[in-house]
């Protein structure tokens, strides 16, 4: 009789243990499924939020480009300098666009100008540009010559726009007329937003 009771007790305990294990595994599976669903929902929410943010930034950039393109100070002129009205306008635009570090303007005669913020660049990039200490702006002006070269004047300014240093590069080689962003916009005759295109290492300056 004692052996029978022990056997029954052991069987019941085994059953209870198995049932408990099943319940635990079931709860774990439910928890993991809920965790996956929550993680998926969180990722979907984060993706949607990021997409909305990017769409808002693109819209802001597009609006700014449309406004700037109608500004007469950006009209092409042979009389340009590092502190003319166009440069002032580009600096003001960059102040309104913390997500951008530079703005280009290209012209159909091959000239182009660029304003670049230096305070957001990594030290290695600043060193590559040969930016002196205290420089907050990099203003680039390029004018093609009749001989086919494209010299560029690079002016470094402090945050207040005072000139600190200048580099004269005999043939910079960046031809805006050959760039897709210029050609696509010229062909469309309206403001465009293009996908970013990777730059070749040999083309970086």
C-alpha positions in Angstrom: 0.0 0.0 0.0 2.8 2.4 0.9 4.5 1.7 -2.4 1.2 2.3 -4.3 0.7 5.7 -2.5 4.2 6.7 -3.3 3.7 5.9 -6.9 0.4 7.8 -7.0 2.0 10.8 -5.3 4.9 10.7 -7.7 2.6 10.5 -10.7 0.5 13.4 -9.5 3.6 15.5 -8.8 5.0 14.6 -12.2 1.6 15.6 -13.8 1.6 18.9 -11.8 5.2 19.6 -12.7 4.5 18.9 -16.4 1.3 21.1 -16.3 3.3 23.9 -14.6 6.0 23.6 -17.2 3.4 23.8 -20.0 1.9 26.9 -18.4 5.3 28.5 -18.0 6.2 27.8 -21.6 2.8 29.0 -22.8 3.3 32.3 -20.8 6.8 32.7 -22.2 5.6 32.2 -25.7 2.8 34.7 -25.2 5.3 37.2 -23.6 7.7 36.8 -26.5 4.9 37.2 -29.1 3.7 40.3 -27.2 7.3 41.6 -27.1 7.8 41.1 -30.8 4.5 42.8 -31.6 5.4 45.7 -29.3 8.9 46.0 -30.8 7.4 45.8 -34.3 4.9 48.5 -33.5 7.6 50.6 -31.9 9.8 50.2 -35.0 6.9 51.0 -37.3 6.2 54.1 -35.2 9.8 55.2 -35.3 10.0 54.6 -39.1 6.9 56.6 -39.6 8.2 59.4 -37.4 11.5 59.5 -39.2 9.8 59.5 -42.6 7.6 62.4 -41.5 10.6 64.3 -40.3 12.5 63.7 -43.6 9.4 64.8 -45.6 9.2 67.9 -43.5 12.9 68.7 -44.1 12.6 68.1 -47.8 9.6 70.3 -48.0 11.4 73.0 -46.0 14.4 72.8 -48.4 12.2 72.9 -51.5 10.4 76.0 -50.2 13.6 77.7 -49.5 15.0 76.8 -52.9 11.9 78.2 -54.6 12.1 81.5 -52.6 15.9 81.8 -53.2 15.6 81.1 -56.9 13.4 84.1 -57.4 15.8 86.4 -55.5 17.6 88.9 -57.8 20.7 88.8 -55.7 21.4 85.3 -56.9 21.3 86.3 -60.6 24.5 85.7 -62.4 26.9 88.5 -62.7 30.6 89.0 -63.4 30.8 91.4 -60.5 30.8 89.0 -57.6 32.8 88.8 -54.4 32.9 86.8 -51.1 30.7 89.3 -49.4 28.1 90.3 -52.0 24.3 90.0 -51.5 24.2 86.5 -52.8 26.7 85.3 -50.2 24.8 87.1 -47.5 21.6 85.4 -48.6 23.2 81.9 -48.7 24.5 82.4 -45.1 21.1 83.5 -43.9 19.6 80.4 -45.5 22.1 78.1 -43.8 21.3 79.7 -40.5 17.7 78.6 -41.1 18.8 75.1 -42.1 20.7 73.4 -39.3 20.5 70.1 -41.3 22.6 71.5 -44.2 26.3 72.3 -44.0 26.5 74.1 -47.4 24.6 75.6 -50.3 25.7 75.7 -54.0 24.6 78.0 -56.8 25.6 77.1 -60.4 25.2 79.4 -63.5 25.0 78.6 -67.2 28.3 80.3 -67.9 30.1 77.7 -65.8 30.6 79.9 -62.7 29.5 78.7 -59.3 29.6 79.7 -55.7 29.3 77.9 -52.5 28.9 78.8 -48.8 29.8 76.2 -46.3 29.5 76.2 -42.5 32.7 75.1 -40.8 31.5 74.8 -37.2 29.6 71.5 -38.0 32.5 69.8 -39.8 34.8 67.2 -38.3 38.4 68.3 -37.5 39.7 66.0 -40.3 37.4 67.7 -42.9 38.4 71.2 -41.6 42.1 70.2 -42.0 41.5 68.9 -45.5 40.0 72.3 -46.4 43.0 74.0 -44.7 40.5 76.0 -42.6 42.4 78.2 -40.1 41.5 78.4 -36.4 38.6 80.7 -35.8 37.1 80.2 -39.2 33.3 79.8 -39.2 32.5 80.1 -42.9 34.1 78.9 -46.2 33.1 80.9 -49.2 34.0 79.5 -52.6 33.9 81.3 -55.9 34.7 79.6 -59.2 35.0 81.2 -62.6 36.0 79.3 -65.7 38.7 80.8 -67.9 38.9 80.9 -71.7 41.7 78.3 -71.5 39.3 75.7 -70.0 40.6 75.8 -66.4 38.4 76.4 -63.5 40.2 78.4 -60.8 38.6 78.9 -57.4 38.9 81.4 -54.7 38.4 80.0 -51.2 37.8 82.6 -48.5 37.7 81.8 -44.8 35.7 84.1 -42.6 34.9 84.2 -38.9 31.4 83.9 -37.6 30.8 87.7 -38.1 31.9 87.5 -41.8 35.3 89.0 -41.3 38.0 87.6 -43.7 40.6 85.5 -42.0 42.5 83.9 -44.9 42.2 83.1 -48.6 43.3 80.2 -50.8 43.6 80.5 -54.6 43.3 77.2 -56.3 44.5 77.4 -60.0 42.2 74.6 -61.3 39.7 73.2 -58.9 38.1 71.0 -61.5 34.5 71.0 -60.1 32.4 71.8 -63.2 28.8 72.5 -62.1 27.5 72.2 -65.7 28.5 68.5 -65.7 26.7 67.7 -62.4 23.4 65.9 -62.5 21.8 68.3 -60.0 22.5 71.2 -62.4 21.6 69.4 -65.6 18.3 68.0 -64.3 17.3 71.3 -62.9 18.2 73.2 -66.1 16.3 70.7 -68.2 13.2 70.8 -65.9 13.4 74.6 -65.6 12.1 74.4 -62.1 13.3 73.6 -58.6 14.0 69.9 -58.1 14.9 67.6 -55.2 17.2 64.8 -56.2 18.5 61.7 -54.5 21.9 62.1 -53.0 24.6 60.7 -55.2 27.8 59.1 -53.8 30.9 61.2 -54.6 34.0 59.5 -55.9 37.0 59.7 -53.6 39.1 61.2 -56.4 36.5 64.0 -56.9 36.5 65.1 -53.2 38.1 68.3 -52.3 
